[in-house]
Amino acid sequence: MIPRSARLLGSLIAAREFTAEELAGQLLVPLATLEQYVAATMVMPLSRQMLLAKFVIARSASQKRAGHMLHGQVVAALGFENKSTTSHSGPRQTWTGRRKR
């Protein structure tokens, strides 16, 4: 399975919206590392994924939606890593259709 960040990078380069050199500069990585991210041979750290998402949201006309989706995924992954997500100890309450008073 190809990560969303790798697909987004690949589509930005294929659409010629940005060059690989521009994207590497925005992500603060060498060009060789960017190529590994695109090929999905190296996992892109969450910090770089967040940079990519914010860059795409701000500067891309055609991939803005994909940038928002990546941003949401990164926020969720960071929440999971930091254990700030909510978990429940039992089953959820069922809806009865009656208002609580």
N, C-alpha and C positions, 0 to 999 in steps of 0.2 A: 504494500500500500504506500503510495507516494504522499508525503505530508502536504498539507494545505500550503505551507510556506514555500515549498519547492515548486508546487504547481503554479503559485502566484508569480514567483520569480521567473519561471519558464515562460509564462504567458506574457509577462511584461517585456521580456527580451524578444520573444517571437513576434509580438505586435510592433516592435521597434519604437515603443513609447520611450524607453530609456535604454541606454547602452549598458552592457555588463559592467563597464568601468564606472559609470555613474552610480549604479546600484551598489557596487562594492564600496565606493566612497561613502554613500549614505549609510551603509551598514557598518562602516569602519572595519572592514576586513580586506585582506588581499584578494586579488582577482581569482587566484587558485582556490581559495576557500569558498568564494562565491560559486565557482564552478562545481565544487563538491556539494554545496547546498542544493544547487539545481539538479544535479545527478542523483541526489538523495543518498550519497555515499557517506555523508557526514550529517549528523543531526544539528540543526540550527538551534542555538540556545534561545531560551525564552526572551532574553533581553534583546537579541537581534531580531526576533520575530516581532516584538513590540515596535522596534524602530521601523521595520519594514511596513507594518500595518499603518503606523502613523504617517509615514512617508506617502504611502499609496493613497490614503484617505485625503491627504492634503494636496497631492500633485497629480494624481492619475484621473483622467476623465473616464476611461472605460473600465477600470478595475476597482473603482471606489467601493462598490458593494462587497467585493471579495476582501478588500482591506478591512471593512467593518466586521466581516465574518471572522477573519483572522484575529482581529483585536479582541472580539468576544471570546474566542477560543483561548487566547493567551491569558486573558483576565481569569477565566475559569481554571486554567492550569496553575496559575500563580496562587489562586485561592486554595486549590487542592494541596499544593506544595506547602503552603503556610498553615495548613489545617484550619483555615478560617471559614470553610464551608460548613453548613449546618447538616448534621446527621440526626436521625431520629432513633430513639431507643425502642420504640414499639411501633405498632401499625398506626397509620394515619387515622385521624378521626373521620368517621363516615358522615356524610351529609344527610341530614334527616328532612331537610326542607322546612324545618321550624326555626323561627328566630329565637335566639337565646335572650332571656330577659334579665 
